[in-house]
Amino acid sequence: FGPITATAADALAEIAQLVPQAAGQQASIAIVVQRAAVAGDATNNNVLQKTVQLRPRPWNGRGLLGCHIVPYT
């Protein structure tokens, strides 16, 4: 999530700081999603990787993203 990695000790708190900063600068945040590859996927070391650009901004609901981020366990 931007410069924050899954191994960051306090990743959710760091994301909570990053999102308003990006919204204030009207900047996008790159999000890299990695999943184990399945047969037939073009992969790098059996990992399928996709990058999505997210642009935080105010909307009619709560927050700036339009989604709720929770830890993945």
mmCIF file of the N, C-alpha and C atoms, coordinates in Angstrom:
data_MODEL
# 
_entry.id   MODEL 
# 
loop_
_atom_site.group_PDB 
_atom_site.id 
_atom_site.type_symbol 
_atom_site.label_atom_id 
_atom_site.label_alt_id 
_atom_site.label_comp_id 
_atom_site.label_asym_id 
_atom_site.label_entity_id 
_atom_site.label_seq_id 
_atom_site.pdbx_PDB_ins_code 
_atom_site.Cartn_x 
_atom_site.Cartn_y 
_atom_site.Cartn_z 
_atom_site.occupancy 
_atom_site.B_iso_or_equiv 
_atom_site.pdbx_formal_charge 
_atom_site.auth_seq_id 
_atom_site.auth_comp_id 
_atom_site.auth_asym_id 
_atom_site.auth_atom_id 
_atom_site.pdbx_PDB_model_num 
ATOM 1   N N  . PHE A 1 1  ? 0.866   -1.155  0.000   1.00 0.00 ? 1  PHE A N  1 
ATOM 2   C CA . PHE A 1 1  ? 0.000   0.000   0.000   1.00 0.00 ? 1  PHE A CA 1 
ATOM 3   C C  . PHE A 1 1  ? 0.911   1.214   0.000   1.00 0.00 ? 1  PHE A C  1 
ATOM 4   N N  . GLY A 1 2  ? 1.203   1.728   -1.177  1.00 0.00 ? 2  GLY A N  1 
ATOM 5   C CA . GLY A 1 2  ? 2.182   2.812   -1.261  1.00 0.00 ? 2  GLY A CA 1 
ATOM 6   C C  . GLY A 1 2  ? 3.517   2.305   -0.763  1.00 0.00 ? 2  GLY A C  1 
ATOM 7   N N  . PRO A 1 3  ? 4.204   3.046   0.095   1.00 0.00 ? 3  PRO A N  1 
ATOM 8   C CA . PRO A 1 3  ? 5.497   2.605   0.610   1.00 0.00 ? 3  PRO A CA 1 
ATOM 9   C C  . PRO A 1 3  ? 5.377   1.634   1.788   1.00 0.00 ? 3  PRO A C  1 
ATOM 10  N N  . ILE A 1 4  ? 4.163   1.298   2.196   1.00 0.00 ? 4  ILE A N  1 
ATOM 11  C CA . ILE A 1 4  ? 3.933   0.450   3.373   1.00 0.00 ? 4  ILE A CA 1 
ATOM 12  C C  . ILE A 1 4  ? 3.837   -1.010  2.935   1.00 0.00 ? 4  ILE A C  1 
ATOM 13  N N  . THR A 1 5  ? 4.589   -1.869  3.593   1.00 0.00 ? 5  THR A N  1 
ATOM 14  C CA . THR A 1 5  ? 4.578   -3.288  3.240   1.00 0.00 ? 5  THR A CA 1 
ATOM 15  C C  . THR A 1 5  ? 3.766   -4.096  4.241   1.00 0.00 ? 5  THR A C  1 
ATOM 16  N N  . ALA A 1 6  ? 3.446   -5.316  3.852   1.00 0.00 ? 6  ALA A N  1 
ATOM 17  C CA . ALA A 1 6  ? 2.675   -6.209  4.711   1.00 0.00 ? 6  ALA A CA 1 
ATOM 18  C C  . ALA A 1 6  ? 3.410   -6.544  5.999   1.00 0.00 ? 6  ALA A C  1 
ATOM 19  N N  . THR A 1 7  ? 4.730   -6.401  5.989   1.00 0.00 ? 7  THR A N  1 
ATOM 20  C CA . THR A 1 7  ? 5.514   -6.746  7.182   1.00 0.00 ? 7  THR A CA 1 
ATOM 21  C C  . THR A 1 7  ? 5.701   -5.561  8.131   1.00 0.00 ? 7  THR A C  1 
ATOM 22  N N  . ALA A 1 8  ? 5.144   -4.404  7.796   1.00 0.00 ? 8  ALA A N  1 
ATOM 23  C CA . ALA A 1 8  ? 5.267   -3.234  8.673   1.00 0.00 ? 8  ALA A CA 1 
ATOM 24  C C  . ALA A 1 8  ? 4.603   -3.529  10.013  1.00 0.00 ? 8  ALA A C  1 
ATOM 25  N N  . ALA A 1 9  ? 5.262   -3.150  11.086  1.00 0.00 ? 9  ALA A N  1 
ATOM 26  C CA . ALA A 1 9  ? 4.763   -3.449  12.426  1.00 0.00 ? 9  ALA A CA 1 
ATOM 27  C C  . ALA A 1 9  ? 3.397   -2.819  12.697  1.00 0.00 ? 9  ALA A C  1 
ATOM 28  N N  . ASP A 1 10 ? 3.184   -1.614  12.232  1.00 0.00 ? 10 ASP A N  1 
ATOM 29  C CA . ASP A 1 10 ? 1.932   -0.909  12.503  1.00 0.00 ? 10 ASP A CA 1 
ATOM 30  C C  . ASP A 1 10 ? 1.320   -0.423  11.176  1.00 0.00 ? 10 ASP A C  1 
ATOM 31  N N  . ALA A 1 11 ? 1.157   -1.367  10.240  1.00 0.00 ? 11 ALA A N  1 
ATOM 32  C CA . ALA A 1 11 ? 0.754   -1.036  8.871   1.00 0.00 ? 11 ALA A CA 1 
ATOM 33  C C  . ALA A 1 11 ? -0.562  -0.266  8.802   1.00 0.00 ? 11 ALA A C  1 
ATOM 34  N N  . LEU A 1 12 ? -1.575  -0.664  9.570   1.00 0.00 ? 12 LEU A N  1 
ATOM 35  C CA . LEU A 1 12 ? -2.863  0.029   9.495   1.00 0.00 ? 12 LEU A CA 1 
ATOM 36  C C  . LEU A 1 12 ? -2.761  1.475   9.962   1.00 0.00 ? 12 LEU A C  1 
ATOM 37  N N  . ALA A 1 13 ? -1.976  1.726   10.981  1.00 0.00 ? 13 ALA A N  1 
ATOM 38  C CA . ALA A 1 13 ? -1.782  3.106   11.440  1.00 0.00 ? 13 ALA A CA 1 
ATOM 39  C C  . ALA A 1 13 ? -1.037  3.920   10.390  1.00 0.00 ? 13 ALA A C  1 
ATOM 40  N N  . GLU A 1 14 ? -0.069  3.291   9.727   1.00 0.00 ? 14 GLU A N  1 
ATOM 41  C CA . GLU A 1 14 ? 0.674   3.987   8.670   1.00 0.00 ? 14 GLU A CA 1 
ATOM 42  C C  . GLU A 1 14 ? -0.232  4.301   7.484   1.00 0.00 ? 14 GLU A C  1 
ATOM 43  N N  . ILE A 1 15 ? -1.122  3.373   7.144   1.00 0.00 ? 15 ILE A N  1 
ATOM 44  C CA . ILE A 1 15 ? -2.087  3.608   6.064   1.00 0.00 ? 15 ILE A CA 1 
ATOM 45  C C  . ILE A 1 15 ? -3.021  4.757   6.447   1.00 0.00 ? 15 ILE A C  1 
ATOM 46  N N  . ALA A 1 16 ? -3.442  4.788   7.706   1.00 0.00 ? 16 ALA A N  1 
ATOM 47  C CA . ALA A 1 16 ? -4.331  5.855   8.178   1.00 0.00 ? 16 ALA A CA 1 
ATOM 48  C C  . ALA A 1 16 ? -3.671  7.224   8.065   1.00 0.00 ? 16 ALA A C  1 
ATOM 49  N N  . GLN A 1 17 ? -2.362  7.299   8.144   1.00 0.00 ? 17 GLN A N  1 
ATOM 50  C CA . GLN A 1 17 ? -1.646  8.561   7.965   1.00 0.00 ? 17 GLN A CA 1 
ATOM 51  C C  . GLN A 1 17 ? -1.423  8.882   6.488   1.00 0.00 ? 17 GLN A C  1 
ATOM 52  N N  . LEU A 1 18 ? -1.144  7.851   5.685   1.00 0.00 ? 18 LEU A N  1 
ATOM 53  C CA . LEU A 1 18 ? -0.825  8.037   4.269   1.00 0.00 ? 18 LEU A CA 1 
ATOM 54  C C  . LEU A 1 18 ? -2.029  8.505   3.447   1.00 0.00 ? 18 LEU A C  1 
ATOM 55  N N  . VAL A 1 19 ? -3.193  7.929   3.701   1.00 0.00 ? 19 VAL A N  1 
ATOM 56  C CA . VAL A 1 19 ? -4.374  8.212   2.871   1.00 0.00 ? 19 VAL A CA 1 
ATOM 57  C C  . VAL A 1 19 ? -4.774  9.689   2.903   1.00 0.00 ? 19 VAL A C  1 
ATOM 58  N N  . PRO A 1 20 ? -4.919  10.337  4.063   1.00 0.00 ? 20 PRO A N  1 
ATOM 59  C CA . PRO A 1 20 ? -5.267  11.758  4.051   1.00 0.00 ? 20 PRO A CA 1 
ATOM 60  C C  . PRO A 1 20 ? -4.197  12.633  3.389   1.00 0.00 ? 20 PRO A C  1 
ATOM 61  N N  . GLN A 1 21 ? -2.920  12.252  3.549   1.00 0.00 ? 21 GLN A N  1 
ATOM 62  C CA . GLN A 1 21 ? -1.853  13.011  2.896   1.00 0.00 ? 21 GLN A CA 1 
ATOM 63  C C  . GLN A 1 21 ? -2.001  12.932  1.378   1.00 0.00 ? 21 GLN A C  1 
ATOM 64  N N  . ALA A 1 22 ? -2.254  11.748  0.863   1.00 0.00 ? 22 ALA A N  1 
ATOM 65  C CA . ALA A 1 22 ? -2.420  11.574  -0.583  1.00 0.00 ? 22 ALA A CA 1 
ATOM 66  C C  . ALA A 1 22 ? -3.653  12.326  -1.078  1.00 0.00 ? 22 ALA A C  1 
ATOM 67  N N  . ALA A 1 23 ? -4.733  12.305  -0.294  1.00 0.00 ? 23 ALA A N  1 
ATOM 68  C CA . ALA A 1 23 ? -5.953  13.019  -0.690  1.00 0.00 ? 23 ALA A CA 1 
ATOM 69  C C  . ALA A 1 23 ? -5.694  14.518  -0.741  1.00 0.00 ? 23 ALA A C  1 
ATOM 70  N N  . GLY A 1 24 ? -4.956  15.040  0.229   1.00 0.00 ? 24 GLY A N  1 
ATOM 71  C CA . GLY A 1 24 ? -4.643  16.466  0.265   1.00 0.00 ? 24 GLY A CA 1 
ATOM 72  C C  . GLY A 1 24 ? -3.778  16.902  -0.906  1.00 0.00 ? 24 GLY A C  1 
ATOM 73  N N  . GLN A 1 25 ? -2.954  15.990  -1.401  1.00 0.00 ? 25 GLN A N  1 
ATOM 74  C CA . GLN A 1 25 ? -2.071  16.288  -2.533  1.00 0.00 ? 25 GLN A CA 1 
ATOM 75  C C  . GLN A 1 25 ? -2.697  15.870  -3.864  1.00 0.00 ? 25 GLN A C  1 
ATOM 76  N N  . GLN A 1 26 ? -3.916  15.326  -3.815  1.00 0.00 ? 26 GLN A N  1 
ATOM 77  C CA . GLN A 1 26 ? -4.600  14.782  -4.995  1.00 0.00 ? 26 GLN A CA 1 
ATOM 78  C C  . GLN A 1 26 ? -3.706  13.791  -5.724  1.00 0.00 ? 26 GLN A C  1 
ATOM 79  N N  . ALA A 1 27 ? -3.059  12.939  -4.949  1.00 0.00 ? 27 ALA A N  1 
ATOM 80  C CA . ALA A 1 27 ? -2.128  11.945  -5.493  1.00 0.00 ? 27 ALA A CA 1 
ATOM 81  C C  . ALA A 1 27 ? -2.735  10.547  -5.422  1.00 0.00 ? 27 ALA A C  1 
ATOM 82  N N  . SER A 1 28 ? -2.242  9.672   -6.263  1.00 0.00 ? 28 SER A N  1 
ATOM 83  C CA . SER A 1 28 ? -2.644  8.273   -6.243  1.00 0.00 ? 28 SER A CA 1 
ATOM 84  C C  . SER A 1 28 ? -1.688  7.472   -5.375  1.00 0.00 ? 28 SER A C  1 
ATOM 85  N N  . ILE A 1 29 ? -2.166  6.348   -4.877  1.00 0.00 ? 29 ILE A N  1 
ATOM 86  C CA . ILE A 1 29 ? -1.355  5.421   -4.096  1.00 0.00 ? 29 ILE A CA 1 
ATOM 87  C C  . ILE A 1 29 ? -1.322  4.104   -4.874  1.00 0.00 ? 29 ILE A C  1 
ATOM 88  N N  . ALA A 1 30 ? -0.138  3.585   -5.105  1.00 0.00 ? 30 ALA A N  1 
ATOM 89  C CA . ALA A 1 30 ? -0.006  2.285   -5.768  1.00 0.00 ? 30 ALA A CA 1 
ATOM 90  C C  . ALA A 1 30 ? -0.200  1.184   -4.745  1.00 0.00 ? 30 ALA A C  1 
ATOM 91  N N  . ILE A 1 31 ? -1.043  0.235   -5.078  1.00 0.00 ? 31 ILE A N  1 
ATOM 92  C CA . ILE A 1 31 ? -1.277  -0.915  -4.216  1.00 0.00 ? 31 ILE A CA 1 
ATOM 93  C C  . ILE A 1 31 ? -0.866  -2.148  -4.999  1.00 0.00 ? 31 ILE A C  1 
ATOM 94  N N  . VAL A 1 32 ? 0.030   -2.936  -4.437  1.00 0.00 ? 32 VAL A N  1 
ATOM 95  C CA . VAL A 1 32 ? 0.476   -4.168  -5.080  1.00 0.00 ? 32 VAL A CA 1 
ATOM 96  C C  . VAL A 1 32 ? -0.164  -5.332  -4.335  1.00 0.00 ? 32 VAL A C  1 
ATOM 97  N N  . VAL A 1 33 ? -0.905  -6.148  -5.065  1.00 0.00 ? 33 VAL A N  1 
ATOM 98  C CA . VAL A 1 33 ? -1.573  -7.316  -4.496  1.00 0.00 ? 33 VAL A CA 1 
ATOM 99  C C  . VAL A 1 33 ? -0.845  -8.555  -4.998  1.00 0.00 ? 33 VAL A C  1 
ATOM 100 N N  . GLN A 1 34 ? -0.447  -9.412  -4.086  1.00 0.00 ? 34 GLN A N  1 
ATOM 101 C CA . GLN A 1 34 ? 0.248   -10.642 -4.445  1.00 0.00 ? 34 GLN A CA 1 
ATOM 102 C C  . GLN A 1 34 ? -0.565  -11.839 -3.986  1.00 0.00 ? 34 GLN A C  1 
ATOM 103 N N  . ARG A 1 35 ? -0.687  -12.816 -4.851  1.00 0.00 ? 35 ARG A N  1 
ATOM 104 C CA . ARG A 1 35 ? -1.391  -14.054 -4.541  1.00 0.00 ? 35 ARG A CA 1 
ATOM 105 C C  . ARG A 1 35 ? -0.579  -15.223 -5.086  1.00 0.00 ? 35 ARG A C  1 
ATOM 106 N N  . ALA A 1 36 ? -0.758  -16.379 -4.504  1.00 0.00 ? 36 ALA A N  1 
ATOM 107 C CA . ALA A 1 36 ? -0.122  -17.576 -5.045  1.00 0.00 ? 36 ALA A CA 1 
ATOM 108 C C  . ALA A 1 36 ? -0.700  -17.835 -6.431  1.00 0.00 ? 36 ALA A C  1 
ATOM 109 N N  . ALA A 1 37 ? 0.157   -18.190 -7.346  1.00 0.00 ? 37 ALA A N  1 
ATOM 110 C CA . ALA A 1 37 ? -0.263  -18.425 -8.724  1.00 0.00 ? 37 ALA A CA 1 
ATOM 111 C C  . ALA A 1 37 ? -0.948  -19.776 -8.856  1.00 0.00 ? 37 ALA A C  1 
ATOM 112 N N  . VAL A 1 38 ? -1.819  -19.871 -9.851  1.00 0.00 ? 38 VAL A N  1 
ATOM 113 C CA . VAL A 1 38 ? -2.446  -21.142 -10.197 1.00 0.00 ? 38 VAL A CA 1 
ATOM 114 C C  . VAL A 1 38 ? -1.959  -21.537 -11.586 1.00 0.00 ? 38 VAL A C  1 
ATOM 115 N N  . ALA A 1 39 ? -2.170  -22.771 -11.946 1.00 0.00 ? 39 ALA A N  1 
ATOM 116 C CA . ALA A 1 39 ? -1.699  -23.274 -13.241 1.00 0.00 ? 39 ALA A CA 1 
ATOM 117 C C  . ALA A 1 39 ? -2.179  -22.380 -14.379 1.00 0.00 ? 39 ALA A C  1 
ATOM 118 N N  . GLY A 1 40 ? -1.270  -22.022 -15.267 1.00 0.00 ? 40 GLY A N  1 
ATOM 119 C CA . GLY A 1 40 ? -1.607  -21.215 -16.429 1.00 0.00 ? 40 GLY A CA 1 
ATOM 120 C C  . GLY A 1 40 ? -1.357  -19.726 -16.252 1.00 0.00 ? 40 GLY A C  1 
ATOM 121 N N  . ASP A 1 41 ? -1.107  -19.265 -15.027 1.00 0.00 ? 41 ASP A N  1 
ATOM 122 C CA . ASP A 1 41 ? -0.818  -17.846 -14.791 1.00 0.00 ? 41 ASP A CA 1 
ATOM 123 C C  . ASP A 1 41 ? 0.612   -17.517 -15.225 1.00 0.00 ? 41 ASP A C  1 
ATOM 124 N N  . ALA A 1 42 ? 0.789   -16.332 -15.798 1.00 0.00 ? 42 ALA A N  1 
ATOM 125 C CA . ALA A 1 42 ? 2.144   -15.831 -16.070 1.00 0.00 ? 42 ALA A CA 1 
ATOM 126 C C  . ALA A 1 42 ? 2.672   -15.298 -14.751 1.00 0.00 ? 42 ALA A C  1 
ATOM 127 N N  . THR A 1 43 ? 3.696   -15.904 -14.213 1.00 0.00 ? 43 THR A N  1 
ATOM 128 C CA . THR A 1 43 ? 4.133   -15.563 -12.859 1.00 0.00 ? 43 THR A CA 1 
ATOM 129 C C  . THR A 1 43 ? 5.622   -15.274 -12.780 1.00 0.00 ? 43 THR A C  1 
ATOM 130 N N  . ASN A 1 44 ? 5.991   -14.743 -11.628 1.00 0.00 ? 44 ASN A N  1 
ATOM 131 C CA . ASN A 1 44 ? 7.378   -14.536 -11.259 1.00 0.00 ? 44 ASN A CA 1 
ATOM 132 C C  . ASN A 1 44 ? 7.561   -15.274 -9.940  1.00 0.00 ? 44 ASN A C  1 
ATOM 133 N N  . ASN A 1 45 ? 8.254   -16.405 -9.958  1.00 0.00 ? 45 ASN A N  1 
ATOM 134 C CA . ASN A 1 45 ? 8.467   -17.220 -8.753  1.00 0.00 ? 45 ASN A CA 1 
ATOM 135 C C  . ASN A 1 45 ? 7.157   -17.709 -8.147  1.00 0.00 ? 45 ASN A C  1 
ATOM 136 N N  . ASN A 1 46 ? 6.200   -18.123 -8.984  1.00 0.00 ? 46 ASN A N  1 
ATOM 137 C CA . ASN A 1 46 ? 4.913   -18.663 -8.549  1.00 0.00 ? 46 ASN A CA 1 
ATOM 138 C C  . ASN A 1 46 ? 4.066   -17.669 -7.763  1.00 0.00 ? 46 ASN A C  1 
ATOM 139 N N  . VAL A 1 47 ? 4.282   -16.388 -8.000  1.00 0.00 ? 47 VAL A N  1 
ATOM 140 C CA . VAL A 1 47 ? 3.485   -15.341 -7.354  1.00 0.00 ? 47 VAL A CA 1 
ATOM 141 C C  . VAL A 1 47 ? 2.844   -14.484 -8.442  1.00 0.00 ? 47 VAL A C  1 
ATOM 142 N N  . LEU A 1 48 ? 1.551   -14.335 -8.378  1.00 0.00 ? 48 LEU A N  1 
ATOM 143 C CA . LEU A 1 48 ? 0.827   -13.468 -9.297  1.00 0.00 ? 48 LEU A CA 1 
ATOM 144 C C  . LEU A 1 48 ? 0.741   -12.094 -8.649  1.00 0.00 ? 48 LEU A C  1 
ATOM 145 N N  . GLN A 1 49 ? 1.148   -11.071 -9.363  1.00 0.00 ? 49 GLN A N  1 
ATOM 146 C CA . GLN A 1 49 ? 1.222   -9.728  -8.795  1.00 0.00 ? 49 GLN A CA 1 
ATOM 147 C C  . GLN A 1 49 ? 0.450   -8.760  -9.683  1.00 0.00 ? 49 GLN A C  1 
ATOM 148 N N  . LYS A 1 50 ? -0.433  -7.968  -9.064  1.00 0.00 ? 50 LYS A N  1 
ATOM 149 C CA . LYS A 1 50 ? -1.200  -6.940  -9.771  1.00 0.00 ? 50 LYS A CA 1 
ATOM 150 C C  . LYS A 1 50 ? -1.007  -5.616  -9.043  1.00 0.00 ? 50 LYS A C  1 
ATOM 151 N N  . THR A 1 51 ? -0.893  -4.535  -9.806  1.00 0.00 ? 51 THR A N  1 
ATOM 152 C CA . THR A 1 51 ? -0.773  -3.202  -9.222  1.00 0.00 ? 51 THR A CA 1 
ATOM 153 C C  . THR A 1 51 ? -2.013  -2.405  -9.579  1.00 0.00 ? 51 THR A C  1 
ATOM 154 N N  . VAL A 1 52 ? -2.582  -1.750  -8.572  1.00 0.00 ? 52 VAL A N  1 
ATOM 155 C CA . VAL A 1 52 ? -3.777  -0.920  -8.737  1.00 0.00 ? 52 VAL A CA 1 
ATOM 156 C C  . VAL A 1 52 ? -3.446  0.477   -8.229  1.00 0.00 ? 52 VAL A C  1 
ATOM 157 N N  . GLN A 1 53 ? -3.887  1.492   -8.927  1.00 0.00 ? 53 GLN A N  1 
ATOM 158 C CA . GLN A 1 53 ? -3.709  2.875   -8.472  1.00 0.00 ? 53 GLN A CA 1 
ATOM 159 C C  . GLN A 1 53 ? -4.991  3.307   -7.761  1.00 0.00 ? 53 GLN A C  1 
ATOM 160 N N  . LEU A 1 54 ? -4.859  3.757   -6.537  1.00 0.00 ? 54 LEU A N  1 
ATOM 161 C CA . LEU A 1 54 ? -5.995  4.191   -5.729  1.00 0.00 ? 54 LEU A CA 1 
ATOM 162 C C  . LEU A 1 54 ? -5.853  5.682   -5.480  1.00 0.00 ? 54 LEU A C  1 
ATOM 163 N N  . ARG A 1 55 ? -6.912  6.430   -5.723  1.00 0.00 ? 55 ARG A N  1 
ATOM 164 C CA . ARG A 1 55 ? -6.866  7.878   -5.505  1.00 0.00 ? 55 ARG A CA 1 
ATOM 165 C C  . ARG A 1 55 ? -7.865  8.260   -4.417  1.00 0.00 ? 55 ARG A C  1 
ATOM 166 N N  . PRO A 1 56 ? -7.384  8.458   -3.180  1.00 0.00 ? 56 PRO A N  1 
ATOM 167 C CA . PRO A 1 56 ? -8.276  8.825   -2.084  1.00 0.00 ? 56 PRO A CA 1 
ATOM 168 C C  . PRO A 1 56 ? -8.883  10.206  -2.309  1.00 0.00 ? 56 PRO A C  1 
ATOM 169 N N  . ARG A 1 57 ? -10.169 10.337  -1.985  1.00 0.00 ? 57 ARG A N  1 
ATOM 170 C CA . ARG A 1 57 ? -10.835 11.631  -2.086  1.00 0.00 ? 57 ARG A CA 1 
ATOM 171 C C  . ARG A 1 57 ? -12.145 11.576  -1.326  1.00 0.00 ? 57 ARG A C  1 
ATOM 172 N N  . PRO A 1 58 ? -12.662 12.717  -0.924  1.00 0.00 ? 58 PRO A N  1 
ATOM 173 C CA . PRO A 1 58 ? -13.943 12.742  -0.211  1.00 0.00 ? 58 PRO A CA 1 
ATOM 174 C C  . PRO A 1 58 ? -15.072 12.211  -1.090  1.00 0.00 ? 58 PRO A C  1 
ATOM 175 N N  . TRP A 1 59 ? -16.023 11.565  -0.475  1.00 0.00 ? 59 TRP A N  1 
ATOM 176 C CA . TRP A 1 59 ? -17.211 11.075  -1.158  1.00 0.00 ? 59 TRP A CA 1 
ATOM 177 C C  . TRP A 1 59 ? -18.367 11.146  -0.173  1.00 0.00 ? 59 TRP A C  1 
ATOM 178 N N  . ASN A 1 60 ? -19.521 10.608  -0.475  1.00 0.00 ? 60 ASN A N  1 
ATOM 179 C CA . ASN A 1 60 ? -20.700 10.738  0.395   1.00 0.00 ? 60 ASN A CA 1 
ATOM 180 C C  . ASN A 1 60 ? -20.637 9.879   1.650   1.00 0.00 ? 60 ASN A C  1 
ATOM 181 N N  . GLY A 1 61 ? -19.765 8.890   1.688   1.00 0.00 ? 61 GLY A N  1 
ATOM 182 C CA . GLY A 1 61 ? -19.656 8.014   2.851   1.00 0.00 ? 61 GLY A CA 1 
ATOM 183 C C  . GLY A 1 61 ? -18.513 8.423   3.763   1.00 0.00 ? 61 GLY A C  1 
ATOM 184 N N  . ARG A 1 62 ? -18.202 7.534   4.721   1.00 0.00 ? 62 ARG A N  1 
ATOM 185 C CA . ARG A 1 62 ? -17.100 7.787   5.653   1.00 0.00 ? 62 ARG A CA 1 
ATOM 186 C C  . ARG A 1 62 ? -15.762 7.565   4.974   1.00 0.00 ? 62 ARG A C  1 
ATOM 187 N N  . GLY A 1 63 ? -14.761 8.271   5.437   1.00 0.00 ? 63 GLY A N  1 
ATOM 188 C CA . GLY A 1 63 ? -13.399 8.060   4.972   1.00 0.00 ? 63 GLY A CA 1 
ATOM 189 C C  . GLY A 1 63 ? -13.129 8.644   3.604   1.00 0.00 ? 63 GLY A C  1 
ATOM 190 N N  . LEU A 1 64 ? -12.021 8.228   3.025   1.00 0.00 ? 64 LEU A N  1 
ATOM 191 C CA . LEU A 1 64 ? -11.570 8.759   1.736   1.00 0.00 ? 64 LEU A CA 1 
ATOM 192 C C  . LEU A 1 64 ? -11.411 7.679   0.669   1.00 0.00 ? 64 LEU A C  1 
ATOM 193 N N  . LEU A 1 65 ? -11.630 6.413   1.031   1.00 0.00 ? 65 LEU A N  1 
ATOM 194 C CA . LEU A 1 65 ? -11.366 5.327   0.095   1.00 0.00 ? 65 LEU A CA 1 
ATOM 195 C C  . LEU A 1 65 ? -12.626 4.670   -0.463  1.00 0.00 ? 65 LEU A C  1 
ATOM 196 N N  . GLY A 1 66 ? -13.710 4.729   0.255   1.00 0.00 ? 66 GLY A N  1 
ATOM 197 C CA . GLY A 1 66 ? -14.912 4.024   -0.185  1.00 0.00 ? 66 GLY A CA 1 
ATOM 198 C C  . GLY A 1 66 ? -14.879 2.549   0.169   1.00 0.00 ? 66 GLY A C  1 
ATOM 199 N N  . CYS A 1 67 ? -14.001 2.192   1.096   1.00 0.00 ? 67 CYS A N  1 
ATOM 200 C CA . CYS A 1 67 ? -13.924 0.807   1.560   1.00 0.00 ? 67 CYS A CA 1 
ATOM 201 C C  . CYS A 1 67 ? -13.363 0.796   2.979   1.00 0.00 ? 67 CYS A C  1 
ATOM 202 N N  . HIS A 1 68 ? -13.485 -0.341  3.628   1.00 0.00 ? 68 HIS A N  1 
ATOM 203 C CA . HIS A 1 68 ? -12.979 -0.519  4.988   1.00 0.00 ? 68 HIS A CA 1 
ATOM 204 C C  . HIS A 1 68 ? -11.813 -1.489  4.920   1.00 0.00 ? 68 HIS A C  1 
ATOM 205 N N  . ILE A 1 69 ? -10.658 -1.088  5.399   1.00 0.00 ? 69 ILE A N  1 
ATOM 206 C CA . ILE A 1 69 ? -9.463  -1.938  5.350   1.00 0.00 ? 69 ILE A CA 1 
ATOM 207 C C  . ILE A 1 69 ? -9.306  -2.644  6.692   1.00 0.00 ? 69 ILE A C  1 
ATOM 208 N N  . VAL A 1 70 ? -9.180  -3.955  6.631   1.00 0.00 ? 70 VAL A N  1 
ATOM 209 C CA . VAL A 1 70 ? -9.002  -4.767  7.829   1.00 0.00 ? 70 VAL A CA 1 
ATOM 210 C C  . VAL A 1 70 ? -7.773  -5.663  7.645   1.00 0.00 ? 70 VAL A C  1 
ATOM 211 N N  . PRO A 1 71 ? -7.146  -6.078  8.725   1.00 0.00 ? 71 PRO A N  1 
ATOM 212 C CA . PRO A 1 71 ? -5.991  -6.967  8.607   1.00 0.00 ? 71 PRO A CA 1 
ATOM 213 C C  . PRO A 1 71 ? -6.396  -8.305  7.978   1.00 0.00 ? 71 PRO A C  1 
ATOM 214 N N  . TYR A 1 72 ? -5.529  -8.858  7.156   1.00 0.00 ? 72 TYR A N  1 
ATOM 215 C CA . TYR A 1 72 ? -5.736  -10.159 6.558   1.00 0.00 ? 72 TYR A CA 1 
ATOM 216 C C  . TYR A 1 72 ? -5.002  -11.188 7.396   1.00 0.00 ? 72 TYR A C  1 
ATOM 217 N N  . THR A 1 73 ? -5.742  -12.165 7.863   1.00 0.00 ? 73 THR A N  1 
ATOM 218 C CA . THR A 1 73 ? -5.100  -13.220 8.677   1.00 0.00 ? 73 THR A CA 1 
ATOM 219 C C  . THR A 1 73 ? -5.318  -14.576 8.073   1.00 0.00 ? 73 THR A C  1 
# 
